[in-house]
Amino acid sequence: MIALKVKLVDHEGKKPPDGALVAPINCFPMAMFRQVRLYLNDVEVSTSDHGAYPLRSYTNLSLNYGMGDRHGWLEMFGYYGDPAGV
């Protein structure tokens, strides 16, 4: 299990002003990592995706899970559908 502690700051490292409207990106835990490599017994078992991990993860969730999942357990994972339809 991985636990993440995050802090919201602007490009200068300062916290946003009071009353600022901010929200995380869709599938926030996946979007935090540019590349993920998986090792088992010191052997890499994943393939390099050249920084496409966040897009690949979002596409996987969007195409492989139904509406019930999207409005259920995937919301706990940070997935929120596009208000225009998904």
C-alpha positions in Angstrom: 0.0 0.0 0.0 1.2 3.5 -0.8 0.2 6.5 1.2 0.6 10.0 -0.3 0.9 13.3 1.4 0.4 16.2 -0.9 0.6 19.9 -0.6 -1.0 22.4 -3.0 1.3 25.3 -4.0 1.6 27.5 -7.1 4.7 27.6 -9.4 6.5 29.7 -6.8 5.8 27.3 -3.9 3.2 29.6 -2.2 -0.2 28.3 -1.1 -3.2 29.5 -3.1 -5.0 32.6 -1.8 -8.0 32.2 0.5 -11.2 31.6 -1.5 -9.3 30.3 -4.6 -11.2 27.6 -6.4 -8.9 24.5 -6.8 -9.6 20.9 -7.5 -7.5 17.8 -8.3 -7.2 16.4 -11.8 -9.2 13.4 -12.6 -7.7 10.1 -11.3 -5.4 12.2 -9.1 -3.3 9.3 -7.7 -2.5 8.1 -11.2 -1.7 11.5 -12.6 0.9 12.1 -9.9 3.4 9.8 -11.5 5.0 10.3 -14.8 6.4 6.8 -15.1 5.9 3.6 -13.1 8.2 0.6 -13.1 7.3 -2.6 -11.3 10.0 -4.9 -10.0 9.6 -8.4 -8.6 12.7 -10.0 -7.0 14.8 -7.2 -8.5 13.6 -7.9 -12.0 11.6 -5.3 -13.9 8.3 -6.8 -15.1 6.8 -3.6 -16.5 7.5 -1.8 -19.8 8.6 1.8 -20.2 5.9 4.0 -21.5 7.9 7.2 -21.9 5.8 9.3 -19.5 2.4 8.3 -20.8 1.4 6.5 -17.6 -1.3 9.1 -16.5 -3.0 9.1 -20.0 -2.8 5.3 -20.3 -4.3 4.9 -16.8 -7.2 7.3 -17.5 -7.9 5.7 -20.9 -7.9 2.3 -19.3 -10.4 3.4 -16.6 -12.6 5.2 -19.2 -12.8 2.3 -21.7 -12.8 -0.8 -19.4 -15.3 0.0 -16.7 -19.0 0.6 -16.9 -21.1 3.5 -15.6 -21.9 1.7 -12.3 -18.2 1.4 -11.6 -17.5 5.0 -12.6 -20.2 6.3 -10.3 -19.2 3.9 -7.5 -15.9 2.6 -6.4 -13.9 4.5 -9.0 -15.0 7.8 -7.4 -13.1 6.7 -4.3 -10.1 6.3 -6.5 -10.4 9.9 -7.8 -12.3 9.2 -11.0 -15.1 11.6 -11.9 -16.9 11.5 -15.2 -17.1 14.4 -17.7 -20.3 16.3 -17.0 -20.9 16.4 -20.8 -21.7 12.7 -20.8 -19.2 10.2 -19.4 
